[in-house]
């Protein structure tokens, strides 16, 4: 027969552990978003090339999609760094990352060789980033964020 034991840790230990987790979450959030901020800035600086790349995949309205892509990458990355509307930004960038992998890293349509291997690595990288965004959407930005101070944490009272 299985037994369940409840161990109560002092509040100070829980707060200390949460503080460490929030620091790691803040650092991770910032480092995680750098690739999107950088990519968004590159796209803004050269929208015609971005539109050409989008158009080469047969997607409609490449100029509009180029602007939307640059805005999503830069804006979503900045929102995650600041920790504001983090869950929504993470979900939006998660979907974007999967769509980008499907259209731009479609290794399954390529003949064997270096180009296919590179596309597969990029697709797997995007899949990993997608997973990271899902985790960020699940846990939120943490205490050290613009979202953090708005979150109310309550402890259930023992009976």
N, C-alpha and C positions, 0 to 999 in steps of 0.2 A: 504494500500500500504506500502510495506516495504522500509525502508531507510537504507542506509549504511553510516556509519560515519567513517572517518579515523582520528585516534588520533596519533599525532606524539609525541613520548617520546624523551626527550633529549638523545643524544648519551651517555652521562655519565651513565644514568640509565640503558640503554641497556647493556653497557659494564659491569657494576656492576652485573647485573642479570646473564649475560653470565659467568662471573667469578665464581659466586657461583655455577651455574650449572656445570661448568667444574670441579670444586673441587669435587662436589658430584659424578660426572661421574667417575672421576679418582679413588676415594675411592671405589665406587661401582664396578668398573672394577677389581680392585685389589682383593677385597674380593670375588667377584664372581668367579675369576679364581683359588682361593686357592684349592678348592675341586679337580680340574683337575690336578693341579701341584702335589698335595699330592698323588692322585690316580695313576698318571703316574709314580711317583717315586717308589711307592709300587710295581707296575707291573714290573718296570725295575729291582728292587731288587730280584724279585722272578718270572722270566719269565716262568720257568717250571710249576708253579701253575697256572699262567695266561693262559698258553697254554692248560693246563688240563681243566680249566673251559670253555674255548672256545671250545675245542674238545668235552666236555660233551654235548654241545648243537648241535652237529652234523655239525658244520661249517667246511669248508675245510681249509687245511693248518693252523692248530692252532698255530704253532710256528711263522709263518710269521705274522699272524693276531695279535699275542701277542706283537710282536715287533712293528708293525704298531700302535696298540692301545696305547702302552706305549709312543711311540714317538708323536702321535697325542695329547694325553692328556697333557703330559709334555710340548711339544713344543707349542701347541695351547694355553695352560694356560700362558706360559711365554710371548708369543706374545701379549696376551691380557693385561697382567700386564704392559708390556713395552709400549703398545699402538702402536705397529708396525704391519701393515697389519691387523688391527683389524677387519675390516669388513669380510675379507676372513677367518680369524681364527674363528670368531664367526659363520659364515655360516658352516664351516667344523665341528666345535664342535656341532652345532645345529643338523646337519644330524647324526653325531656319537651318540648323546644323544638319538635321536629317534630310531636308529637301536639298541642301547643297551637296551632301554626299551622294544622293540619288542622281542628280543631274550632272555634277561636275567630277565625280570620282567613280564613274560607272565601269569599274574594272571588268565586270561580267560581259561587257560588250567589246572588249579589247582582245586582240590576239596575244598569246603568251609572249613574254619578254619584259624588258625593263620598264616600259611605260605602264604595262598592266600591273606589275609589282608595285610601282610607285602609287598608282591609283588605288590599289588595294590597301596600302599602308595609310594613305590619306582617308580612305573610307573608314578604316578601323579607328583611326584617330578621331574622326567625326563621331563615330559610334561611342567612343569613350567619353568625349566631351558631352554628348547627349546624356549619358549616364550621370556625369558630374552635374549637369544642369538639373536633372531630375532630383538628385540629392539636395542641391541648393534650394530648389522649389519646396522640397519636403521640410527642410529644417529652417529655412528663412535666413535672414542676414545676420542674426545674432545681436548681442547687446551693443557692439561698437558699430553702429550704423544709424542712418536716419530712421529706419524702420524700428530699430531696437527700443528706443525710449518710448515709443508709442504702444509697445506690447505690455500688457498687464499680466504678471505672473502671480498666481495665487497657489498657496499650498493647502491641500486638503487638511482639515483638522482631524486629529485622531479622535475616535469615539471613546 
